Amino acid sequence: MSYAVLGTGMVGQTLAGKLDALGQPVAVGTRDPGATLARTEPDAMGNPPFARWHEQHPEVSLLPFAEAAAFGERVINATSGIAALQALEAAGAEHLAGKVLLDVSNPLDFSHGMPPSLDPVNTDSLGEQIQRAFPAAKVVKTLNTMNCLVMVDPARIPGEHDVFVCGNDAGAREAAVEMLLSFGWPRQAIIDLGDITGARGTEMVLPLWLRLMGVHGHADFNFHIDRAR
């Protein structure tokens, strides 16, 4: 199964690297590949430039958004929430139609400083906005409630913890589950929240997640829903 991972930040790099390690053909999408590779400075979080990561993953193609989306049988939106719709528009509705579109982004609004707020929130979600903007795509929200290193290595966190999926298409949700299983998630840890309106809840986890990261001083944690037996 070939994947297009849209976004060259740490989330995109981590997901693309995992899929590459699993032997899946991967293309990373960016607005301008030449400009992306030309950057030599660390990003805003102090992470090394994309070119250094790409040297370690020569089998992963770096393509413009539209070419990457055309390449992938499945598409992962790993852009920042504020850029997601614009990036997907650049990818092209015709390249997303009929495909599973896995959205791992969050609608964090930094316009008023830290901590960020959410926009949209409560009665809408970024996942729903993406589904409305690209009705022929099969949008599934998942993996947006944790750090990217935990996304691809759930054993990094000891004990039981959970990951959520939601989307309007049951087959697309099962495709997301298939990917999560390949990442090492136990099936019992994958909680299906139903249709894409479930993204409202998972996106609203982020303010709590950010506060917990501040309390703990790191991102090596996740949520577990304990059920009555």
Secondary structure, 3 states (H helix, E strand, C coil): CCEEEECCCHHHHHHHHHHHHCCCCEEEEECCHHHHHHCCCCCCCCCCCHHHHHHHCCCCEEEEHHHHHHHCCEEEECCCHHHHHHHHHHHCHHHHCCCEEEECCCCEECCCCCCCEECCCCCCCHHHHHHHHCCCCEEEEECCCCCHHHHHCHHHCCCCCCEEEEECCHHHHHHHHHHHHHCCCCHHHEEECCCHHHHHHHHCCHHHHHHHHHHHCCCCCCCCCCCCC
